[in-house]
């Protein structure tokens, strides 16, 4: 009975090992490398877009807090006139 148990365990471990090796080989091939580079590129673009969006939002907050948006309006005194 022990021999049958260990035979089953050995077959299961062998099957898992074959699947892992097959997955690793497909990831290391040209198609796998292409997928990895594409995912990295998409991640970098998404991060850059999020940073730009945050910068624009913060700039709008700062411009509003400093009153610079009102100074850009037609007929509003310029920055030089406000500081005098």
C-alpha positions as CSV (number, residue, x, y, z in Angstrom):
1,X,0.0,0.0,0.0
2,X,2.9,2.4,0.8
3,X,4.4,1.8,-2.7
4,X,1.1,2.8,-4.4
5,X,0.9,6.0,-2.3
6,X,4.5,7.0,-3.1
7,X,3.9,6.2,-6.7
8,X,0.9,8.5,-6.8
9,X,2.9,11.3,-5.0
10,X,5.7,10.9,-7.5
11,X,3.4,11.1,-10.5
12,X,1.7,14.2,-9.0
13,X,5.1,15.9,-8.4
14,X,6.3,15.0,-11.9
15,X,3.1,16.4,-13.5
16,X,3.4,19.7,-11.5
17,X,7.1,20.0,-12.4
18,X,6.4,19.5,-16.1
19,X,3.7,22.2,-16.1
20,X,6.0,24.7,-14.3
21,X,8.9,24.0,-16.7
22,X,6.5,24.5,-19.7
23,X,5.2,27.8,-18.3
24,X,8.8,29.0,-17.6
25,X,9.9,28.1,-21.2
26,X,6.9,30.0,-22.7
27,X,7.7,33.0,-20.5
28,X,11.4,33.0,-21.6
29,X,10.7,32.8,-25.3
30,X,10.3,35.7,-27.7
31,X,6.5,35.9,-27.2
32,X,6.9,35.8,-23.4
33,X,9.5,38.6,-23.5
34,X,7.3,40.6,-25.8
35,X,4.4,40.3,-23.4
36,X,6.6,41.3,-20.4
37,X,7.9,44.4,-22.1
38,X,4.4,45.4,-23.2
39,X,3.1,45.0,-19.7
40,X,6.0,47.0,-18.3
41,X,5.4,49.8,-20.9
42,X,1.7,49.9,-20.1
43,X,2.5,50.2,-16.4
44,X,4.9,53.0,-16.9
45,X,2.5,54.9,-19.1
46,X,-0.3,54.5,-16.5
47,X,2.0,55.7,-13.7
48,X,3.0,58.8,-15.8
49,X,-0.6,59.6,-16.5
50,X,-1.5,59.4,-12.9
51,X,1.4,61.6,-11.9
52,X,0.5,64.2,-14.6
53,X,-3.2,64.2,-13.4
54,X,-2.1,64.7,-9.8
55,X,0.2,67.5,-10.8
56,X,-2.5,69.3,-12.7
57,X,-5.0,68.9,-9.9
58,X,-2.5,70.2,-7.3
59,X,-1.5,73.1,-9.6
60,X,-5.1,74.1,-9.9
61,X,-5.5,74.0,-6.1
62,X,-2.4,76.1,-5.6
63,X,-3.4,78.6,-8.3
64,X,-6.9,78.9,-6.7
65,X,-5.4,79.4,-3.2
66,X,-3.0,82.1,-4.5
67,X,-5.6,83.8,-6.6
68,X,-3.6,83.5,-9.8
69,X,-6.7,82.3,-11.8
70,X,-8.5,85.5,-11.0
71,X,-5.5,87.6,-12.0
72,X,-5.5,85.9,-15.4
73,X,-9.1,87.1,-16.1
74,X,-9.6,90.1,-18.4
75,X,-9.8,93.4,-16.6
76,X,-8.2,92.0,-13.4
77,X,-5.1,93.7,-12.1
78,X,-1.8,91.9,-13.0
79,X,0.6,90.5,-10.6
80,X,2.8,93.6,-10.7
81,X,-0.1,95.8,-9.8
82,X,-1.2,93.6,-6.9
83,X,2.2,93.7,-5.2
84,X,2.5,97.5,-5.2
